[in-house]
Amino acid sequence: MNSDSDRKVTFRTVEVSDPRWEQDGLRHVTVKSAALAQRADMSVYVCPGAAEKAAGVPLVILLHGVYGSHWAWALKGGAHRTAARLVAEGLIPPMVLAMPSDGLWGDGSGYLPHRTQDFERWIVEEVPVAAGYAAPCLDADSPVLIAGLSMGGFGALRLAGKYPGRFRAASAHSAATHFDQLCSVTEEPPAAFTTLEEDRSVLDTLLRNRAKLPPFRFDCGTEDWLLEPNRALHSGLEGSGIPHVYEEFPGAHEWSYWERHLEDTLRFFGEVLSR
């Protein structure tokens, strides 16, 4: 996953933060993405104990929501501190968190393929390789898991459904479940996304690969504006006999909810990895 030859083919340029100036264990990477034809940023956190593992350190990709960027999960949600605490408590194995920007298109790219930029390929193919520059403990045996909030939840569930063989598990918080919901909170008109009809619905994507899906879960707050779409997704999956975990908790579409329930995602990932 992070061999020198793969790196040279994937990125023209790579910049990694200097450990002398990093804070709270967070590293930062900027690469020239071929999928985006521009530079793209990512924050990376190596949990205590991960660097000492011989092989197969898990990589968890965390996708942010609209208006956000690569720093959101760490500096608004404390994701790295949650992961470190759970590792210290023995509840999850040491892992690496990769927190990429969505590509910084408009109010949010949707992690979708556009006409001239492929934000989907950036996440699925390039982010795991880019993470290896900041976390050399990652290797070809590292399982990749993906999660996100809001627009990132849409991305995590849709990408796991479209590329089931690439992800060991998936999770989402307060997920948008259809492209139309993203359009209601972004300034750019729907036509600007140039997305294919087949990429608009999380449920449709999951149904297409129903026989190969990795384990996945999602949750939503009972005061969240996306509660009913999440309930509809749960109902559609149940009606189609697709195994999944769905939970509801008190809370709205806000960081205090996502900060609290990221633990549910990481513990779920820990359980999947232990099987």
C-alpha positions, 0 to 999 in steps of 0.5 A, a space after each residue: 500500500 505504501 511502497 516507494 514505487 506506488 508513492 511515485 506513481 500516485 503523487 507528483 509531490 508530497 509534503 509531510 509536517 516536521 515532527 519537531 513542530 507537530 502538536 498532540 501527535 497530529 501529523 499533516 500531509 499535502 500531496 499533488 493528487 492525480 485524481 483531483 489535479 491539484 494539491 490535497 491535505 490530510 491530517 493523520 494520527 498514529 495511535 500509541 502502540 501502532 508503530 510498534 506492531 509488526 504488520 497489519 496496522 488498521 487504517 481508519 479513514 474519517 470523512 468530514 461534512 460540508 463546509 469542513 476540511 481535514 482538520 475538522 475531526 481532530 480540532 472540532 471533534 477530538 477524534 485522535 484523543 478518543 482513539 487514544 483513550 480507547 486504545 489505552 482502555 484496551 477497547 480497540 487495537 492500535 490504529 492510524 486515523 487518516 482525516 482527509 479533506 474532501 478536495 475542497 470543491 465548493 461547499 462540499 464535493 460529496 466525495 463524488 466523481 465530477 466531470 474534471 475531478 474525481 473526489 471519489 478516487 481521491 478517497 478510495 485509491 489515493 488517501 490510503 497511500 498518502 497516509 503511508 507517508 505520515 504513518 510508515 507502520 501501514 503496509 499492504 496487510 493494513 485493513 482499511 475502514 471508513 467512517 464519516 459524518 453528514 456529507 462524510 457519512 454519505 461518502 462512507 456508506 456509498 463508497 463502502 457499498 460501491 467498493 466493498 472489497 476495499 473496506 473492512 467495515 464502514 460507519 456513519 453518523 447523521 448521514 445524508 442518504 441521498 444526493 438531494 440532501 447535500 444539494 439543500 445545504 450547498 450553494 452550488 447547483 446540482 448540475 455542477 456536481 456532474 454526478 451519475 444517477 447511480 451515485 445519488 442514493 446510498 440505499 441503491 448503491 448498497 443494494 447493488 452490491 448486497 452480496 459483498 458488503 462489509 459490516 456497517 453501522 450508522 446512527 442519527 440523533 433524535 433531533 437531527 434534520 436527517 433523522 427521517 432519511 436515516 430511518 428510511 434507509 434503515 427500513 429499506 435495508 431491513 426490507 431487503 434483508 441486508 444486515 446492518 446496525 442502526 441506532 438512534 441517540 439524543 442529539 442534533 446535527 452538531 459536533 457535540 453529538 459526533 464527538 460523543 458517538 465516534 466512540 461507537 464507530 471505533 468500538 464497532 471497528 474494533 469488534 470487526 477487526 477481532 473477528 
